[in-house]
Amino acid sequence: MEKLPICPLMSAGNQVNAVCAQESCAWYMKSYKTCGIYILAHNAALNIKEKQTNKTP
């Protein structure tokens, strides 16, 4: 059974999660089959990790 994807943007601050509209949403990345918000967050986490490892004392 596949879980329904949750929209992080429409669910933020709500008691009930909103289901992702997928291809009907402007943030949906068809080539990655996921939300652009998740991609932005992932890239930001990688950027932070890179900055922490390259930090000079």
ChimeraX attribute file (.defattr): number of C-alpha atoms within 10 A of each C-alpha:
attribute: neighborCount
match mode: 1-to-1
recipient: residues
	/A:1	3
	/A:2	4
	/A:3	5
	/A:4	9
	/A:5	14
	/A:6	15
	/A:7	21
	/A:8	16
	/A:9	14
	/A:10	13
	/A:11	14
	/A:12	11
	/A:13	9
	/A:14	8
	/A:15	7
	/A:16	9
	/A:17	15
	/A:18	16
	/A:19	13
	/A:20	20
	/A:21	14
	/A:22	17
	/A:23	13
	/A:24	8
	/A:25	12
	/A:26	10
	/A:27	18
	/A:28	20
	/A:29	16
	/A:30	11
	/A:31	6
	/A:32	9
	/A:33	10
	/A:34	17
	/A:35	23
	/A:36	17
	/A:37	15
	/A:38	16
	/A:39	15
	/A:40	11
	/A:41	11
	/A:42	12
	/A:43	12
	/A:44	12
	/A:45	12
	/A:46	12
	/A:47	11
	/A:48	12
	/A:49	12
	/A:50	11
	/A:51	11
	/A:52	10
	/A:53	8
	/A:54	9
	/A:55	8
	/A:56	6
	/A:57	3
